[in-house]
């Protein structure tokens, strides 16, 4: 008869496992983040590579061509954003003029509301600017280091992705053989479902990004603001960060509109468009396009995004949802961890009969 451990011992083991995973990601994020992104990209690109192999392209050539197509897509996106930023910088004189007008209006409002003269406001701004200049050297050094790290990561990602695609059968065999024979069927289920979840999630994100871009662009064109397409694409890209991305996009879009328009109503309309699109995204697009396979409740998703961001920044935010989804798949197939999988899910309807039973009520009969 198998030994039964007390519940608090199991709880401690699960919490220790989660802390260890977070600690390892925090300490080794410079190494692990490119590897994790490469795994996601490899899983996403494998079906395209397999399709090319079926039409007669050699295996290695199909993998290289698939990665080249993905790089071309990202390169075109980066080129578009860079061109839009360059066009934005060409309007610096107009931006300064509009910004000065808004600053003058703000200073008048502060003087009337808080009885602080314009000279005192300028003095406070000068002191704050002086503090920024004092720390400018450190900021510059961090910027250079970040740029170098980003360039190094961009070089590693295609290499890692190719090697993972090339050795995927070997990696799969290792994961199956490292566990006991009695658990191989569950391991196979976890691998298969994890692959399906990541592919569905990534494809759904791309479809969602295209829909959100179209809706934002249509709204911005109706308003008649400058850089409508640029702001629409930027907000759609930031929206890929769950829950928090659209908030950041709203602030950025409204600030850019503030610097390119003299009409304050444009800023209000931009915010209204973003809020409306976010409402459609949260209630229609996300549930039906993205969340059909990733069944995680909103509370766990938000906590996961925040924890992922605190551990590994923007990359951690992006990888948090697929990571939590894979953890849920594992928890659902381990008897002692099933309550954790239930806690992470959003199948509240399935719990209603149990709740009624515990309360001594008769569960509703499904018609």
Secondary structure, 3 states (H helix, E strand, C coil): CCCCCCHHHHHHHHHHHHHHHHHHHHHCHHHHHHHHHHHHHHHHHHHHHHHHHHCCCCHHHHHHHHHHHHHHHHHHHHHHHHHHHHHHHHCHHHHHHHHHHHHHHHHHHHHHHHCCCHHHHHHHHHHHHHHHHHCHHHHHHHHHHHHHHHHHHHHHHHHHHHHHHHCHHHHHHHHHHCCCHHHHHHHHHHHHHHHHHHHHHHHHHHHHHHHHHHHHHHHHHHHCCCCHHHHHHHHHHHCCCCCCHHHHHHHHHHHHHHHHCCCHHHHHHHHHHHHHHHHHHHHHHHHHHHCCCCCCCHHHHHHHHHHHHHHHHHHHHHHHHHHHHHHHHHHHCCHHHHHHHHHHCCCHHHHHHHHHHHCCCCCCCCC
